[in-house]
């Protein structure tokens, strides 16, 4: 049986998989053009978010070995 390929575009966006199987992702708005954003916005954008349950099945198919 051949190995399955991982979709790299999905793998780059997923930060980690938790012990219970939830997928975490980075927040938006903290990468560039940060000079006009408030400190609160940037501080909150550093946090990782849980990906919604409805999206996890498609992501897990794209990342077969995660």
N, C-alpha and C positions, 0 to 999 in steps of 0.2 A: 504494500500500500504506500503510495507516495506521500511525502510530507505536505502539509497544508501551508499555504503562504499567508503571512500576516500582512494586512493592509497598513502600510507605514504611515499614511496620513492619519489613520485612527490611532495608531500606537503612539504617535508624537503628542497627541492631545490628552491621552489618559495619563494621569500622574501615577496612580497606584490602585491596586485592588486591595480592599480591606479584608480582614479575616473572615467576615461574614459574607463576602462576595460582592460587596457594593463597589462601584467604580467612582473614583474621585477625579476631578478635573480642576484646572486653574480657572480663576475668574478672569474676566475681560477688563480692559481699561487700565492696566498697570504696566504695559510694555513700553509704549513710547507716547510722545506728546503729553507728558505728565505735568508740564509747567503750569497749565491753566486749571489743573484739577486740585481739589482741596485735599488736605492731608487725610481727612477722614475717608474720602473716596479711595485714596491710594492704600490706606491701611486696611480697609475692608476688601480691596481687590487682591491683597496678598493671600487671603484665605482660600482654602480649597473647598469646592462644593461637591456634593453628592450628585451624580448623574441620575436623572429620573428613571424610575423603574421601567417605564415603557420603552426607553431607548437602550436599555442594557442588553436585551436579547440580540439586537442587531449588531451592537458593538462586540459582544462576545463571539459572534460568528465571524466578525472581521479580524478578531484576535484569538485564534484557536488555542494558543499555548500560554495565555495569560491567566 
